[in-house]
Amino acid sequence: MSSRWTPKRLAVVAGGIVLVIAVLAVAAFALTGSADVVVYNGRSQYGDEEAFKAFERETGLKVELRGGTAPELFERLRREGPETPADLLVTTDLANLWRAKEAGVLEPIQTETLQANVDERLRDPDGAWWGLSTRIRTPMRSTERVPADALTSYEDLGDPRFRGKLCLRTSNNEYNQSLVADRIAKHGEAETEQLLRSWMANQPQVLGSDVDVLDAIAAGRCDVGLTNHYYLGRKLAEEPDFPVAPAWPDQQGAGAHTNLSGVGLVKGSEHRDAAVQLMEFLTGREAQEAIVANSEFAANPEVAPAEHIRDWADVKLDPIDVERAGPALRQAVALMQRVGWQ
């Protein structure tokens, strides 16, 4: 049988090679990404996609969202180093933003638009991260069994009247850890330990989520608890008569502990200009209104809370002290374990 390469066979082979090259090119394009901005999005469970879609509609730029938990995304960024495809990190809880800054994966950025959009208390002094929303970690009470004046501080959760009727989320929750770290930073470890031991003395039911805590209060299994405010906001949006109310703490003092979610520019971003444009958009009015529809509070002071929680707008806030609370996170976790918080 002849193995001679005829023109016809050469043409067929050449065509096949061209096809393979084309397929590989498409695959390579897909792998490297056709997006104008790649976002590692730790808020993927909060339904913020509409804000990103609005950015795409208004700018013609394509955004690729890669979801994951905040710790997962931080570890991914640190592992990928300079080879990361990410342009922006969007994450919950200031502990995660602090870790990202300390690890050197964020590039400081300052623009007049960002400065105008974000309250000074809700951004990194160096510009490494910028707030997107605030969330208050506050005591909650049954409106059927606990009068409003019975719960006015974090210390009141340790009142013996609530023994066996206190619900808390697990100690491995980042919001609880940040609260304790912030308490250590502002009140010292000894006073914070005394607070936590009073909570543990009430033999709390330790549950898996903030929603579980609210449901347990509503069902009568607990009288009081501790959650982020927006979980209750969502409940009230669906069921205005849900029998739980926030008990805003320390309104005559420092105010209610306030954490936030935020965004930072990833160091070495390949699409820096588009990424900064998206940061400015996310902190602007349109995107902020989409975020507060989720019952969070806006980082932009010009954007009011959602209508169903509009009467929460005047709560006195005590923003987390990131520069001091961040380094206290390990200390906070050790303390929570020491007092027996499961």
SVG drawing of the C-alpha trace seen along z (x, -y; Angstrom):
<svg xmlns="http://www.w3.org/2000/svg" viewBox="-48 -63 53 65">
<polyline fill="none" stroke="black" stroke-width="0.4" points="0.0,0.0 1.5,-3.3 2.3,-5.8 3.0,-8.6 1.6,-12.0 -0.7,-13.1 -1.9,-16.7 -5.3,-15.6 -4.0,-13.9 -1.8,-16.9 -4.8,-19.1 -6.8,-16.9 -4.0,-16.8 -3.5,-20.5 -7.2,-21.1 -7.1,-18.9 -4.2,-20.8 -5.9,-24.1 -9.0,-22.8 -7.0,-21.6 -5.2,-24.9 -8.5,-26.7 -10.0,-24.5 -6.9,-25.0 -7.1,-28.8 -10.7,-28.9 -9.8,-26.8 -6.9,-29.0 -9.0,-32.1 -11.6,-30.5 -9.0,-29.6 -7.3,-32.9 -10.7,-34.5 -12.6,-36.8 -13.8,-38.9 -12.8,-42.5 -12.8,-42.1 -12.4,-38.9 -13.9,-39.2 -13.3,-36.7 -16.7,-37.2 -17.2,-36.1 -20.6,-37.7 -21.9,-35.2 -24.6,-34.0 -26.0,-37.5 -27.6,-37.8 -25.6,-40.8 -25.4,-39.7 -27.8,-42.5 -25.2,-45.1 -22.6,-43.5 -25.1,-43.1 -25.9,-46.8 -22.2,-47.6 -22.0,-45.4 -25.1,-47.1 -23.8,-50.6 -20.2,-50.1 -20.2,-47.3 -17.5,-45.5 -17.9,-41.9 -17.5,-40.8 -16.6,-37.2 -17.6,-36.3 -15.8,-33.4 -17.6,-32.5 -16.4,-30.9 -16.3,-31.5 -14.2,-34.4 -11.5,-32.1 -11.4,-30.0 -10.9,-33.0 -8.2,-34.4 -6.3,-31.2 -6.7,-30.9 -5.3,-34.4 -2.3,-33.7 -1.6,-30.4 -1.9,-31.8 0.3,-34.8 1.3,-36.9 -0.3,-34.3 -3.8,-35.0 -6.4,-35.9 -8.4,-37.9 -8.7,-41.7 -10.9,-42.3 -11.5,-40.7 -15.1,-41.2 -15.4,-39.7 -17.4,-39.6 -16.1,-40.4 -13.2,-42.8 -11.1,-40.0 -10.8,-38.7 -9.9,-42.2 -7.3,-42.6 -5.7,-39.2 -5.6,-40.1 -3.9,-43.4 -1.4,-41.9 -0.6,-39.1 0.2,-41.8 -2.4,-40.6 -4.2,-43.9 -2.9,-47.1 -3.8,-50.4 -5.9,-52.7 -7.3,-56.1 -9.7,-58.0 -11.9,-61.0 -15.0,-58.9 -14.2,-56.2 -13.5,-58.9 -16.8,-60.6 -18.7,-57.3 -17.5,-55.6 -17.7,-56.9 -14.2,-57.6 -14.8,-55.1 -15.6,-52.3 -12.3,-52.3 -8.7,-51.4 -6.6,-54.5 -4.1,-53.3 -6.8,-52.5 -6.2,-48.7 -10.0,-48.1 -13.2,-50.0 -16.5,-49.2 -19.5,-48.0 -22.0,-47.4 -22.2,-47.4 -23.8,-44.8 -24.6,-45.1 -24.0,-42.2 -26.7,-42.8 -28.7,-41.1 -32.1,-39.9 -35.2,-39.4 -38.6,-37.7 -41.2,-40.4 -43.6,-38.1 -41.6,-37.2 -38.9,-39.9 -39.7,-43.6 -37.5,-46.1 -35.9,-47.5 -34.7,-44.0 -31.9,-43.9 -29.9,-47.1 -26.3,-45.9 -24.1,-42.9 -23.7,-42.3 -27.4,-41.7 -27.1,-38.5 -25.4,-37.2 -28.3,-38.1 -29.3,-35.0 -32.9,-35.5 -31.9,-34.2 -30.3,-31.0 -31.2,-28.2 -32.9,-30.7 -29.9,-32.2 -29.1,-31.1 -25.7,-31.7 -24.0,-30.8 -20.9,-28.6 -17.6,-30.0 -16.0,-29.2 -18.2,-31.8 -16.1,-34.7 -18.7,-37.4 -18.5,-36.1 -14.7,-36.0 -14.5,-39.5 -16.9,-40.7 -14.7,-39.2 -11.5,-40.5 -13.0,-44.0 -14.0,-43.7 -10.5,-42.7 -9.1,-45.6 -11.4,-48.1 -12.0,-46.7 -9.1,-44.3 -8.9,-40.6 -9.9,-40.4 -13.2,-42.3 -14.0,-40.4 -13.4,-37.1 -15.8,-38.2 -18.4,-39.0 -18.1,-35.7 -18.1,-33.7 -21.4,-35.3 -22.8,-34.2 -21.6,-30.6 -23.0,-30.6 -26.4,-30.9 -25.9,-27.5 -26.5,-28.8 -27.9,-26.6 -25.2,-26.8 -26.7,-26.6 -25.3,-26.5 -26.4,-29.8 -27.9,-33.2 -31.1,-32.1 -31.3,-29.1 -31.0,-31.5 -33.8,-33.7 -36.0,-30.8 -35.4,-29.3 -36.4,-32.7 -39.5,-32.9 -40.4,-29.3 -40.0,-29.8 -36.9,-27.6 -34.9,-30.7 -35.8,-34.2 -32.7,-36.1 -29.8,-35.6 -27.1,-37.3 -27.1,-37.7 -26.3,-40.1 -29.1,-42.5 -29.8,-41.8 -30.9,-38.2 -33.8,-39.6 -34.3,-42.3 -34.9,-39.5 -37.3,-37.7 -39.3,-40.9 -39.4,-41.6 -41.2,-38.3 -43.1,-38.2 -43.7,-41.7 -45.1,-40.1 -42.1,-37.8 -41.9,-37.9 -38.3,-38.9 -36.8,-42.4 -33.3,-43.8 -32.2,-45.1 -29.7,-47.7 -27.0,-47.7 -25.1,-50.6 -27.0,-53.4 -26.0,-55.7 -22.4,-54.6 -20.2,-53.4 -23.0,-51.9 -23.6,-48.6 -20.7,-46.6 -20.6,-47.0 -18.7,-44.9 -18.7,-45.3 -18.1,-43.7 -15.7,-45.3 -13.7,-45.3 -10.0,-45.5 -7.9,-45.8 -5.8,-42.7 -2.1,-43.4 -0.9,-43.0 -4.4,-43.2 -4.3,-42.7 -7.3,-44.9 -6.6,-47.6 -8.5,-50.4 -11.7,-48.4 -11.3,-47.0 -11.1,-50.4 -14.1,-51.5 -16.1,-48.6 -15.0,-49.5 -16.3,-53.0 -19.6,-51.6 -20.1,-49.2 -19.8,-52.0 -22.1,-54.3 -25.8,-54.9 -27.2,-52.4 -25.2,-49.4 -25.6,-50.4 -29.3,-50.5 -29.2,-47.0 -27.1,-45.9 -29.4,-47.5 -32.4,-45.7 -30.8,-42.7 -31.3,-44.4 -27.7,-45.5 -26.8,-49.1 -24.9,-51.0 -21.3,-52.1 -22.3,-55.1 -23.8,-57.7 -26.2,-59.0 -28.1,-55.7 -30.8,-55.1 -31.8,-51.6 -34.4,-49.6 -38.0,-50.7 -38.9,-47.7 -36.0,-48.6 -36.0,-52.3 -36.6,-52.9 -33.2,-51.3 -31.4,-54.1 -30.5,-56.1 -28.9,-53.3 -25.7,-54.4 -22.8,-52.3 -19.5,-51.3 -17.4,-50.3 -14.9,-47.6 -11.3,-48.8 -9.6,-46.8 -6.1,-47.9 -6.3,-46.6 -9.0,-43.9 -7.2,-42.1 -4.1,-41.2 -6.4,-40.1 -8.2,-37.4 -6.0,-34.5 -6.3,-35.7 -10.1,-35.9 -10.4,-32.4 -8.2,-31.1 -10.4,-32.9 -13.6,-31.6 -12.2,-28.1 -11.0,-28.7 -14.5,-29.8 -16.1,-26.8 -18.0,-28.4 -18.6,-25.5"/>
</svg>
